């Protein structure tokens, strides 16, 4: 039982309540399940709750859970925010709410079919014609689209909040691509790990049955009678606000995550461009808004959709859910007509009320709104028109007059809603438990002729006291939603597959994902090569201060120029007009590390690496996300550099050491955990190509021309360090630095991981594991190029390579060999691009036979 002390959490919280609160029943008494929760919080203590809250923050960051905020400096990296205090609803009350939600879903499904069908609602005057035809969510090309099921609205979400009468009221509808269910699932996963004791004394309903029903419904929608339908999850891409959720749900449900460019329509069917070739798609779960789905029939400037998609749907060759055109139901003005529509279509009264809404497109309603602006909330009828809700009570006379003029210019574009006193709920705010306004997004999925309601949802609370602004785009916090009882047992949240289905071992790798994995490998290695060589140079610079000499200066000059060749940051240390750059290299080294706008810099390469990582978020496990998060922290540190005047060898070295170690750890985790599939081999191929090219670049820059013996000895040592071979070399040759011995080791030693022979053999092995859709029994062009490069290296005469022309000191054989290998390795990227990424070859063979401003914000 909770203590009776005046400073108890429950009593302290009750003193802060100034309106209807979720913890209180109609008589003002604390509800039993809330009392139970507060008793557990009391036992836990505020200090421990604060510690657990930080653990939640860390866990979400480790898991890579983000919500992208448009036009925010940290938009692509903003961590998801989860309040440790859940939102509780008693099971009996939720059952009543569920009936109202199911009725809404059935009604909206009938309305969708009518609007794009016989249009009885318009003909009978239930809905004004202009409300539909002037709606930016209404698309005439969607008139004849029909899913192969009774229900057309498969997925439905609605925002609800408790009104002054104690009942839940509908605030808004989400019908085209409902978002947030993945975040609700992640919230539950994190809460169950960090705060499991909060469930003490009550049982919490599972979320997994909802997702099991979704899987079953999606499988039933496949328009082909085959054992394993090809189902894809269509995302606008990594810059979308809820991209994490897209990747998370695709992985959780077992579907292939794709972007519009991954799909192509041929002969009326939709095909997935995978590295195995073109694969026919049966079902598309879309997270791309309606207007962006098909540039041929909807928005012509869209690069997010699939040209010809609508015709493929009409032909019955692919199923898309929800079908394009469903956004017509998201018009806020429809809320004012739902009662009449319900009576007309269902011959029933609405079980769950909507917030009182007036559409300004009607004269009487317009006049009412203009006369009552100070007590109303004004919104745009169409969500696609960017417009933040305006609270009339917060405007002065001049602002009210301006708002009236705006409405009068285009009345049909505006709706007004009554500002009512919604309920508050306990939230952890700045270390205290305080009441905050909250709304719950509930989720439903069609299940045969009915709808199944998720036993939970995504609750969002306002960051500002007394203001109903719960959108995550504007700073709202999320909460885990618990449907609680004292009788229902808790079971683990997992998807239970239909027992009649056999296991499907093959998962397609879209060409876009394949390309991103390839470049993740390349950019990771590019960054590591630069950091490794920078560290070598900084060490040499540090030593030269203490043990200076003429030979050291020439040695350093060659290494600095090699660094410019390696990073391609010309003119850099090759700038003959600014010789002082070699005398004081630190400003340029500083730019090479910290300047993200300088292509080839460490900061620029890490940014490109992380962008590729985010683009294939569904490929990484939790351990990988932990190290990715640490690499992101390194990038943030790099973006807040010291001034060049204060930067020194020690500070640069620390930054580079930490980043290099974290990138090596990233490789290690992938090596130990990543499935040996096509994605792994493409990532490895990218890494090996970049590693070979970087080592060649340094060899050419340091040894293509002969230097004095003392200088060359220092260069040999630097190259051996760069190849992780100095210790091994000294075991064999002691302190005798010999160019012929070094080249023999770094080029020909087949048992050393950083030798060129070893890496070329490893690269050839990776390429041999990739699919060959055209001639599986033949070497691909990429394999031929690598085999030729490997053969040239293995046939090389090391004694001949070290020879040089007496006058020019140019080592013709060495530089020519390395240039030829560079050319061959560069052609491998082109061949892989043609074969797997752009399908130049595959498509030929087959023929022989803006960012989405997703308005579904959460």
C-alpha positions in Angstrom: 0.0 0.0 0.0 1.1 3.5 -0.6 2.3 5.5 2.4 0.2 8.1 4.0 3.0 10.6 4.2 2.2 14.0 2.8 5.2 13.8 0.5 4.1 10.6 -1.2 4.2 10.6 -5.0 0.4 10.1 -5.4 -0.5 12.9 -3.0 2.0 15.2 -4.5 0.6 14.6 -7.9 -3.0 15.0 -6.8 -2.1 18.5 -5.6 -1.0 19.5 -9.1 -4.2 18.4 -10.8 -6.3 21.3 -12.0 -8.6 19.6 -14.5 -10.0 16.2 -15.3 -7.1 13.7 -14.9 -6.8 10.0 -16.0 -6.0 8.8 -12.5 -9.4 9.9 -11.2 -12.8 8.3 -11.6 -16.1 10.1 -12.0 -16.3 10.6 -8.2 -12.8 12.0 -8.0 -11.3 8.9 -6.4 -8.0 7.4 -7.7 -8.7 4.5 -10.0 -7.4 1.1 -8.6 -4.9 0.4 -11.4 -3.4 3.9 -11.1 -3.1 3.5 -7.3 -1.3 0.2 -7.9 1.1 1.9 -10.3 1.8 4.8 -8.0 2.5 2.3 -5.2 5.1 0.7 -7.3 6.6 4.1 -8.2 6.7 5.0 -4.5 8.6 1.8 -3.8 10.9 2.5 -6.7 11.5 6.1 -5.6 12.1 9.2 -7.7 15.8 8.8 -7.7 15.6 5.3 -9.2 12.9 6.4 -11.6 15.2 9.1 -12.9 18.0 6.6 -13.3 15.7 4.2 -15.2 14.6 7.1 -17.4 18.2 7.7 -18.4 18.5 4.0 -19.2 15.4 4.3 -21.4 17.1 7.2 -23.2 20.3 5.1 -23.7 18.4 2.0 -24.8 16.4 4.0 -27.5 19.7 5.5 -28.7 21.4 2.2 -28.8 18.5 0.7 -30.7 18.7 3.5 -33.3 15.2 4.6 -32.5 14.8 8.0 -34.2 12.0 10.4 -35.3 13.1 12.8 -38.1 12.1 16.4 -37.6 12.0 18.3 -40.8 14.1 21.5 -41.0 15.8 20.6 -37.7 19.6 20.7 -37.5 19.5 17.3 -35.8 16.5 16.1 -37.7 17.9 12.9 -39.0 19.4 12.0 -35.6 16.7 13.1 -33.2 16.2 10.3 -30.7 12.7 9.0 -30.0 11.4 10.2 -26.6 9.6 7.9 -24.3 8.1 8.8 -20.9 8.8 6.1 -18.3 5.3 6.5 -16.9 2.8 4.5 -19.0 -0.7 5.5 -19.9 -3.3 3.1 -18.3 -6.7 2.1 -19.4 -8.8 -0.6 -17.6 -9.7 -3.6 -19.8 -13.5 -3.3 -19.4 -13.4 0.4 -20.5 -11.1 -0.5 -23.4 -13.6 -3.1 -24.6 -16.3 -0.4 -24.8 -13.9 2.0 -26.6 -13.0 -0.8 -29.0 -16.6 -1.2 -30.0 -16.7 2.5 -30.9 -13.4 2.2 -32.8 -14.6 -0.8 -34.8 -17.8 1.0 -35.7 -15.8 4.0 -36.9 -13.5 1.7 -39.0 -16.6 0.0 -40.6 -18.2 3.4 -41.3 -15.0 4.8 -42.9 -14.6 1.7 -45.0 -18.2 2.1 -46.3 -17.6 5.8 -46.9 -14.4 5.1 -48.9 -16.2 2.6 -51.1 -19.0 5.0 -51.6 -16.9 8.1 -52.4 -14.9 6.1 -55.1 -18.1 4.2 -56.1 -21.8 5.1 -56.4 -21.4 8.3 -54.3 -24.8 8.0 -52.6 -23.5 10.2 -49.7 -23.1 13.1 -52.1 -26.3 12.4 -54.1 -28.4 12.3 -51.0 -26.9 15.4 -49.5 -25.2 13.7 -46.6 -21.8 15.1 -47.7 -21.4 18.4 -49.6 -20.0 17.7 -53.1 -17.3 20.4 -52.7 -16.1 18.9 -49.5 -15.1 15.8 -51.5 -14.2 17.2 -54.9 -12.1 20.2 -53.5 -10.4 17.8 -51.1 -6.7 17.5 -51.9 -7.0 13.9 -50.7 -9.5 13.0 -53.4 -8.0 11.6 -56.6 -10.2 10.8 -59.6 -7.7 8.2 -61.0 -8.4 6.2 -57.9 -12.0 5.8 -58.8 -11.8 2.3 -60.1 -9.2 0.8 -57.7 -10.4 -2.1 -55.7 -8.7 -4.6 -53.3 -9.5 -8.3 -53.6 -11.3 -8.2 -50.3 -14.6 -7.0 -48.8 -12.8 -4.4 -46.7 -11.0 -1.7 -48.6 -9.7 0.2 -45.6 -7.3 -2.5 -44.2 -5.3 -0.3 -41.8 -6.9 2.4 -39.7 -5.7 4.6 -36.9 -7.5 7.3 -35.0 -6.4 9.8 -32.4 -8.7 9.8 -29.3 -8.7 11.8 -26.1 -10.9 11.9 -23.0 -13.5 14.6 -23.2 -15.3 16.5 -20.3 -18.0 13.9 -20.1 -15.5 11.2 -19.2 -15.8 9.4 -22.5 -13.1 9.1 -25.2 -13.7 11.4 -28.1 -12.3 11.1 -31.7 -9.9 13.9 -32.5 -8.6 12.8 -35.9 -8.4 10.0 -38.4 -5.4 8.4 -40.2 -6.4 6.3 -43.2 -3.8 6.5 -46.0 -0.7 5.2 -44.3 -1.2 5.1 -40.5 2.0 5.6 -38.6 3.1 4.9 -35.1 2.3 1.2 -34.5 6.0 0.3 -34.8 6.9 3.0 -32.2 4.2 1.5 -29.9 5.8 -1.9 -30.3 9.3 -0.5 -29.6 8.0 1.4 -26.5 6.6 -1.8 -25.1 9.9 -3.7 -25.8 12.0 -1.0 -24.0 9.6 -0.6 -21.0 9.5 -4.4 -20.5 13.3 -4.4 -20.3 13.9 -1.2 -18.2 10.9 -1.0 -15.9 9.4 -4.6 -15.7 8.4 -4.1 -12.0 5.8 -1.5 -13.0 3.4 -4.3 -14.0 3.4 -5.6 -10.4 -0.1 -6.2 -9.2 -1.8 -6.0 -12.7 -1.7 -7.7 -16.1 -1.0 -5.9 -19.3 -2.6 -7.0 -22.6 -0.2 -8.0 -25.4 0.4 -6.1 -28.6 1.5 -9.1 -30.7 -2.0 -10.4 -31.7 -2.6 -7.2 -33.7 0.6 -7.8 -35.7 -0.3 -11.5 -36.2 -3.7 -10.5 -37.6 -1.9 -8.0 -39.9 0.3 -10.7 -41.2 -2.6 -13.0 -41.8 -4.6 -10.3 -43.5 -1.7 -9.3 -45.8 -1.1 -13.0 -46.8 -4.8 -13.3 -47.6 -4.7 -10.3 -49.9 -2.1 -12.0 -52.2 -3.7 -12.2 -55.6 -1.8 -15.4 -56.5 -2.3 -18.9 -55.2 1.3 -19.6 -54.2 2.9 -20.7 -50.9 5.0 -17.6 -50.4 3.6 -14.3 -51.7 6.2 -11.6 -52.2 5.3 -8.8 -49.8 7.2 -5.5 -49.7 7.0 -2.5 -47.3 7.2 0.7 -49.4 9.0 3.6 -47.7 9.7 7.1 -48.9 13.3 6.7 -47.7 15.7 7.5 -44.9 14.8 11.2 -44.7 11.2 10.5 -43.9 10.1 11.4 -40.4 9.2 7.8 -39.4 11.8 5.9 -41.4 13.0 4.0 -38.3 9.5 2.6 -38.0 9.4 1.5 -41.6 12.6 -0.4 -41.2 11.6 -1.8 -37.8 8.2 -3.1 -38.9 9.5 -4.5 -42.2 12.1 -6.5 -40.2 9.6 -7.5 -37.5 7.0 -8.6 -39.9 9.4 -10.3 -42.2 8.8 -8.2 -45.3 11.3 -6.6 -47.7 11.8 -2.9 -47.2 11.8 -1.0 -50.5 11.7 2.4 -52.0 10.0 3.5 -55.2 13.1 3.0 -57.3 13.3 -0.6 -56.2 10.1 -1.4 -58.0 9.2 -1.3 -61.7 6.0 -2.1 -63.6 6.3 -4.4 -66.6 3.5 -6.0 -68.6 1.0 -4.8 -65.9 2.8 -6.4 -63.0 5.0 -4.9 -60.3 8.5 -6.3 -60.1 11.2 -5.9 -57.4 14.6 -5.1 -58.7 16.7 -7.4 -56.5 20.2 -8.7 -57.1 18.7 -12.0 -58.0 16.9 -10.3 -60.9 13.3 -9.1 -61.2 10.9 -10.7 -58.8 7.1 -10.3 -59.0 5.5 -8.4 -56.1 2.1 -9.5 -54.8 1.3 -7.1 -51.9 2.7 -3.6 -51.1 2.2 -2.1 -47.7 2.8 1.5 -48.4 4.1 4.4 -46.3 4.2 6.8 -49.2 1.3 9.3 -49.2 -1.3 9.0 -51.9 -0.3 11.7 -54.3 3.3 10.4 -54.5 2.4 6.8 -55.3 2.4 7.0 -59.1 4.0 9.9 -61.1 2.1 8.8 -64.3 -1.4 9.4 -62.9 -1.0 11.4 -59.6 1.9 13.7 -58.9 4.1 13.9 -61.9 7.2 15.2 -60.1 7.2 12.3 -57.6 10.3 10.2 -57.4 9.0 8.2 -54.4 6.3 6.1 -56.1 6.2 3.6 -59.0 5.2 4.7 -62.5 2.2 2.6 -63.6 1.3 1.4 -60.1 -2.4 2.4 -60.4 -2.8 0.5 -63.6 -1.3 -2.6 -62.0 -3.7 -2.3 -59.1 -6.7 -1.9 -61.6 -5.6 -5.0 -63.4 -5.7 -6.9 -60.2 -2.0 -7.8 -60.5 -0.9 -6.3 -57.2 -2.6 -5.3 -54.0 -1.7 -2.1 -52.2 -2.8 -1.3 -48.7 -4.3 1.0 -48.0 -5.4 1.7 -51.6 -4.3 5.1 -53.0 -7.2 7.6 -52.5 -7.8 6.7 -48.9 -6.5 10.1 -47.8 -9.8 11.6 -48.7 -11.0 10.3 -45.3 -8.4 12.4 -43.4 -10.2 15.6 -44.1 -10.9 17.1 -40.7 -14.1 18.6 -42.0 -15.6 15.1 -42.3 -15.9 14.9 -38.5 -18.8 17.2 -38.6 -20.7 14.9 -41.0 -20.0 11.5 -39.3 -23.2 11.3 -37.4 -25.4 11.7 -40.5 -23.2 9.3 -42.5 -23.4 6.7 -39.7 -27.2 6.9 -39.7 -27.3 6.7 -43.5 -24.9 3.9 -44.0 -25.3 1.8 -40.9 -28.7 3.0 -39.6 -26.9 3.5 -36.2 -25.9 6.3 -33.9 -22.2 6.9 -33.4 -20.9 5.0 -30.4 -17.9 7.3 -29.9 -18.4 11.1 -30.2 -16.1 13.4 -32.2 -14.9 16.8 -31.1 -17.5 19.4 -32.2 -16.3 20.5 -35.6 -17.6 23.2 -38.0 -16.7 23.3 -41.7 -16.4 26.9 -42.9 -17.6 25.9 -46.4 -21.2 26.2 -45.2 -22.7 29.7 -44.6 -24.2 29.1 -41.2 -21.2 27.2 -39.9 -18.9 29.9 -41.2 -20.8 32.6 -39.4 -20.7 30.6 -36.2 -17.0 30.2 -36.4 -16.4 33.9 -37.1 -18.5 34.9 -34.1 -16.8 32.5 -31.8 -13.2 32.5 -32.8 -11.8 33.2 -29.3 -13.1 29.8 -28.0 -12.3 27.7 -31.0 -9.3 26.0 -32.6 -8.9 26.7 -36.3 -7.3 24.1 -38.7 -7.0 23.5 -42.4 -9.5 21.0 -43.7 -6.9 19.3 -45.8 -3.9 18.1 -43.8 -1.6 18.4 -46.8 -1.8 22.2 -46.5 0.9 23.0 -44.0 -0.9 25.0 -41.2 -0.4 24.7 -37.5 -3.5 24.8 -35.4 -4.5 28.2 -34.2 -5.9 28.6 -30.7 -8.3 31.6 -30.7 -8.0 32.3 -27.0 -4.3 33.0 -27.5 -4.8 35.7 -30.2 -5.1 39.4 -29.6 -7.7 41.6 -31.5 -5.4 42.3 -34.4 -4.5 38.6 -34.8 -8.1 37.6 -34.6 -9.0 40.1 -37.3 -6.2 38.7 -39.5 -7.4 35.1 -39.0 -11.0 36.1 -39.9 -9.7 37.6 -43.2 -7.7 34.5 -44.0 -10.8 32.3 -43.4 -13.0 34.6 -45.5 -10.6 34.4 -48.5 -11.1 30.6 -48.8 -13.8 29.4 -46.2 -13.9 25.9 -47.6 -10.2 25.3 -46.6 -10.9 25.8 -42.9 -12.5 24.0 -40.1 -12.9 25.0 -36.5 -13.1 22.7 -33.5 -14.3 23.3 -30.0 -11.5 23.8 -27.5 -12.6 21.5 -24.7 -11.0 20.5 -21.5 -9.3 17.2 -22.3 -7.8 14.9 -19.6 -4.3 15.0 -18.3 -2.1 12.1 -17.3 1.0 11.7 -15.2 4.2 12.4 -17.0 7.8 12.7 -15.9 8.8 16.3 -16.6 12.2 17.7 -15.5 12.5 15.1 -12.7 9.0 15.6 -11.4 5.7 13.8 -12.0 3.3 16.4 -13.4 -0.1 16.3 -15.3 0.1 16.8 -19.0 -2.6 16.7 -21.7 -2.5 13.4 -23.6 -4.0 11.7 -26.7 -3.9 8.1 -27.7 -3.5 6.8 -31.2 -5.4 3.5 -31.5 -4.8 1.0 -34.3 -7.1 -1.3 -36.2 -6.6 -3.9 -38.9 -9.3 -5.6 -41.0 -9.8 -9.2 -39.9 -12.2 -10.8 -42.3 -15.5 -8.9 -42.1 -14.5 -7.2 -38.9 -11.7 -5.1 -37.4 -9.2 -6.1 -34.7 -8.1 -3.4 -32.3 -4.6 -3.3 -31.0 -4.7 -3.9 -27.2 -2.7 -0.8 -26.6 -1.5 2.0 -28.8 0.7 5.1 -29.0 0.0 7.7 -26.4 1.5 11.1 -26.8 1.6 13.8 -24.1 2.2 17.5 -24.5 5.6 18.9 -23.5 3.8 22.2 -22.6 1.5 22.5 -19.7 -2.1 23.3 -20.6 -1.6 23.1 -24.3 -2.8 20.3 -26.5 0.2 19.9 -28.8 1.1 16.2 -28.8 2.6 15.9 -32.3 6.2 14.5 -32.2 7.0 17.1 -34.9 6.3 19.8 -32.3 8.0 18.2 -29.2 5.4 15.8 -27.9 6.5 12.8 -25.8 5.4 9.2 -26.3 4.1 6.8 -23.7 3.6 3.0 -23.6 -0.1 2.3 -23.5 -1.3 -0.4 -21.1 -4.7 -2.1 -21.2 -4.7 -3.5 -17.7 -6.7 -5.9 -15.7 -6.3 -8.1 -12.7 -7.2 -11.4 -14.4 -5.6 -11.5 -17.9 -2.2 -13.3 -18.0 0.7 -11.7 -19.7 2.4 -13.5 -22.5 5.6 -12.6 -24.4 5.1 -10.2 -27.3 6.0 -12.2 -30.4 4.4 -12.9 -33.7 3.0 -16.4 -34.0 3.1 -17.5 -37.6 0.2 -19.6 -39.0 1.2 -23.2 -38.4 0.1 -24.2 -41.9 2.8 -22.0 -43.4 6.2 -23.5 -44.1 9.3 -21.6 -43.4 10.5 -19.3 -46.3 14.2 -19.3 -46.3 14.8 -16.7 -49.1 14.5 -13.0 -48.6 15.0 -10.7 -51.5 17.8 -8.0 -51.4 16.5 -4.9 -53.2 19.1 -3.3 -55.5 19.0 -0.1 -53.5 19.8 -1.9 -50.3 22.5 -3.9 -52.1 24.1 -0.6 -53.4 23.9 1.0 -49.9 25.5 -2.0 -48.3 28.3 -1.9 -50.9 29.0 1.8 -50.2 28.7 1.3 -46.4 31.7 -1.0 -46.8 33.5 1.5 -49.0 32.9 4.6 -46.9 33.8 2.7 -43.7 37.1 1.6 -45.2 37.7 5.0 -46.7 37.3 6.6 -43.3 39.5 4.0 -41.7 42.2 4.3 -44.3 42.3 8.1 -43.8 42.3 7.9 -40.0 45.0 5.3 -40.0 47.3 7.3 -42.3 46.6 10.5 -40.5 47.6 8.8 -37.2 50.8 7.7 -38.8 51.6 11.2 -40.0 50.8 12.8 -36.7 53.1 10.4 -34.9 55.9 11.2 -37.4 55.3 14.9 -36.9 55.4 14.4 -33.1 58.7 12.5 -33.4 60.3 15.0 -35.7 59.8 17.7 -33.0 62.0 15.7 -30.7 64.4 14.0 -33.1 64.5 16.5 -36.0 66.8 16.2 -39.0 67.0 16.8 -42.8 65.9 13.4 -43.7 62.9 13.6 -41.5 61.7 16.7 -43.3 61.7 15.0 -46.7 60.1 11.9 -45.3 57.3 14.0 -43.9 56.8 15.9 -47.1 56.3 12.7 -49.1 53.8 11.3 -46.5 51.8 14.5 -46.5 51.6 14.5 -50.3 50.6 10.9 -50.1 47.8 11.9 -47.7 46.4 14.3 -50.3 46.5 11.6 -53.0 44.8 9.2 -50.6 41.9 11.5 -49.6 41.7 13.2 -53.1 41.6 16.6 -51.4 43.6 18.4 -54.0 45.6 20.6 -54.1 46.2 20.1 -50.4 49.9 19.3 -49.6 50.6 19.3 -53.4 50.0 23.0 -53.7 53.3 24.4 -55.0 52.1 28.0 -54.6 51.8 27.6 -50.8 54.9 25.8 -49.7 54.3 27.0 -46.1 51.6 24.3 -45.8 54.4 21.7 -45.6 56.2 23.8 -43.0 53.1 24.0 -40.8 50.8 21.1 -41.8 48.4 21.3 -38.8 45.8 23.7 -40.2 45.4 21.5 -43.3 45.3 18.3 -41.2 42.7 20.0 -39.0 40.6 20.6 -42.1 41.1 17.0 -43.3 39.6 15.8 -40.0 37.0 18.3 -39.1 35.7 20.0 -42.3 32.5 18.1 -43.3 32.1 20.3 -46.4 35.5 19.2 -47.7 35.0 16.0 -49.8 37.4 13.4 -48.7 37.7 14.7 -45.1 37.2 12.3 -42.2 34.0 14.2 -41.2 32.6 14.0 -44.8 33.4 10.3 -45.1 31.8 9.5 -41.7 28.7 11.4 -42.8 28.4 9.4 -46.0 29.0 6.2 -44.1 26.2 6.9 -41.6 23.8 8.0 -44.4 24.4 4.6 -46.0 23.9 2.8 -42.6 20.6 4.6 -42.0 19.4 3.7 -45.5 19.7 0.0 -44.6 18.5 0.3 -41.0 16.7 -3.1 -41.2 20.1 -4.9 -41.7 21.6 -4.1 -38.2 21.1 -5.9 -34.9 21.1 -4.3 -31.5 24.8 -4.8 -31.0 25.6 -3.2 -34.3 23.3 -0.2 -33.4 25.3 0.3 -30.2 28.5 0.8 -32.1 26.8 2.9 -34.8 25.6 5.2 -32.0 29.1 5.5 -30.8 30.3 6.4 -34.3 27.6 9.0 -34.4 28.9 10.4 -31.2 32.4 10.6 -32.7 30.9 12.5 -35.7 29.3 15.0 -33.3 32.6 15.5 -31.5 34.3 16.0 -34.9 31.7 18.6 -35.8 32.6 20.6 -32.6 36.3 20.9 -33.2 38.8 23.0 -31.4 40.2 26.0 -33.2 43.0 25.2 -35.6 45.3 27.5 -33.5 44.7 25.3 -30.4 44.6 22.0 -32.2 47.7 19.8 -31.8 49.0 16.3 -32.3 47.5 15.0 -29.1 44.0 16.3 -29.6 43.8 15.1 -33.2 45.2 11.8 -32.2 42.6 11.2 -29.5 39.8 12.0 -31.9 41.2 9.7 -34.6 42.0 6.9 -32.2 38.5 6.7 -30.8 36.9 6.9 -34.3 39.2 4.3 -35.7 38.6 1.9 -32.8 34.8 2.2 -33.2 34.9 1.6 -36.9 37.1 -1.5 -36.3 34.5 -2.7 -33.8 31.8 -2.2 -36.4 33.7 -4.5 -38.7 34.1 -7.0 -35.9 30.4 -7.1 -35.0 29.4 -7.6 -38.6 32.0 -10.3 -39.1 30.7 -12.2 -36.1 26.9 -11.7 -36.5 25.9 -10.8 -40.1 24.4 -13.6 -42.1 26.6 -14.7 -45.0 24.2 -13.6 -47.7 24.5 -11.4 -50.7 24.3 -8.3 -48.6 27.3 -9.3 -46.5 29.3 -10.2 -49.6 28.6 -6.9 -51.2 29.6 -5.0 -48.1 32.8 -7.0 -47.9 33.4 -6.4 -51.6 33.1 -2.7 -51.1 35.4 -2.8 -48.1 38.1 -4.8 -50.0 37.9 -2.6 -53.1 38.4 0.5 -51.0 41.2 -1.1 -49.0 43.1 -2.2 -52.0 42.7 1.1 -53.8 43.8 3.1 -50.7 46.9 0.9 -50.2 47.8 1.2 -53.8 47.4 5.0 -53.6 49.9 5.2 -50.8 52.4 2.8 -52.4 52.4 4.8 -55.6 52.8 8.1 -53.8 55.7 6.9 -51.7 57.7 4.6 -53.9 57.0 5.4 -57.6 60.1 7.5 -57.4 63.2 6.5 -55.5 64.3 8.5 -52.5 67.4 8.6 -50.5 67.9 5.4 -48.5 67.3 7.0 -45.1 64.1 8.6 -46.4 63.0 5.3 -48.0 63.6 3.4 -44.8 61.2 5.8 -43.0 58.7 5.4 -45.8 58.9 1.6 -45.6 58.3 1.7 -41.9 55.2 4.0 -42.4 53.8 1.6 -45.1 54.3 -1.4 -42.9 52.5 0.3 -40.0 49.7 1.2 -42.5 49.4 -2.5 -43.4 49.5 -3.7 -39.8 52.7 -5.6 -40.7 55.6 -3.8 -38.8 55.7 -6.4 -36.0 55.6 -9.3 -38.4 58.3 -7.7 -40.6 60.6 -7.2 -37.7 60.2 -10.8 -36.6 61.6 -11.8 -40.0 64.0 -9.0 -40.9 64.8 -7.3 -37.5 65.6 -3.6 -38.1 66.7 -4.0 -41.7 64.4 -1.9 -43.8 64.5 -3.3 -47.4 62.1 -2.2 -50.1 62.2 -5.5 -51.9 61.3 -7.4 -48.7 58.6 -5.0 -47.9 57.0 -5.2 -51.4 57.2 -9.0 -51.3 55.3 -9.0 -48.0 52.6 -6.4 -48.8 52.0 -7.6 -52.4 52.6 -11.4 -52.4 52.3 -12.9 -48.9 49.0 -14.9 -49.2 48.6 -15.5 -45.5 48.7 -11.8 -44.4 45.2 -10.2 -44.3 46.4 -6.8 -45.5 48.6 -8.1 -48.4 47.3 -7.4 -51.8 47.2 -11.0 -52.8 45.2 -12.0 -49.8 42.7 -9.1 -50.4 42.3 -9.8 -54.1 41.6 -13.5 -53.4 39.1 -12.5 -50.7 37.4 -10.1 -53.1 37.2 -12.8 -55.8 35.7 -15.2 -53.3 33.1 -12.6 -52.3 32.1 -11.9 -55.9 31.8 -15.7 -56.6 29.2 -15.9 -53.8 26.9 -13.3 -55.5 24.0 -14.4 -57.7 24.5 -14.5 -61.5 21.1 -14.1 -63.1 22.3 -14.2 -66.7 25.1 -16.8 -67.0 25.5 -18.6 -63.6 28.2 -20.9 -64.9 30.5 -18.1 -66.2 32.7 -15.5 -64.6 31.1 -12.1 -64.3 32.9 -9.1 -65.7 33.8 -8.1 -62.1 35.3 -11.5 -61.4 37.3 -11.4 -64.6 38.7 -8.0 -63.6 39.7 -9.1 -60.1 41.2 -12.3 -61.5 43.3 -10.4 -64.0 44.4 -8.0 -61.2 45.3 -10.9 -58.9 47.2 -12.6 -61.7 49.2 -9.5 -62.5 50.2 -9.1 -58.9 51.1 -12.8 -58.4 53.2 -12.9 -61.6 55.1 -9.7 -60.6 58.9 -9.9 -60.3 59.7 -8.0 -57.1 63.3 -7.4 -58.1 62.1 -5.8 -61.3 59.6 -3.6 -59.4 62.2 -1.9 -57.3 64.3 -0.9 -60.3 64.3 2.7 -61.3 65.5 4.9 -64.2 68.8 6.5 -63.3 67.9 10.0 -64.4 64.3 10.4 -63.4 64.4 7.9 -60.5 61.0 6.6 -61.7 60.1 3.0 -60.9 58.3 2.3 -64.2 57.4 -1.3 -63.5 56.0 -0.7 -60.0 53.9 2.3 -60.9 52.6 0.7 -64.1 51.6 -2.4 -62.3 49.8 -0.5 -59.6 48.1 1.7 -62.1 46.8 -1.3 -64.0 45.4 -2.9 -60.8 43.8 0.4 -59.9 42.1 0.6 -63.3 40.9 -3.0 -63.0 39.6 -2.5 -59.5 37.8 0.7 -60.5 36.0 -1.3 -63.3 34.7 -3.7 -60.7 32.5 -1.0 -59.2 31.1 -0.2 -62.7 30.4 -3.9 -63.4 28.6 -4.4 -60.0 26.6 -1.3 -60.6 25.5 -2.5 -64.1 24.7 -6.0 -62.9 23.1 -5.4 -59.5 22.3 -1.8 -58.8 21.0 -0.3 -62.1 20.2 -3.7 -63.8 21.6 -2.6 -67.2 22.4 -6.3 -67.9 19.5 -7.9 -66.1 16.8 -5.7 -67.7 18.2 -6.4 -71.2 18.0 -10.1 -70.5 14.5 -9.8 -69.1 13.3 -7.8 -72.1 14.5 -10.6 -74.3 12.1 -12.9 -72.6 11.5 15.6 -53.0 11.2 14.2 -49.9 7.8 12.9 -49.0 6.4 15.4 -46.6 4.5 12.6 -44.9 1.5 14.2 -43.3 0.8 11.2 -41.2 2.9 12.6 -38.4 2.8 11.2 -34.9 
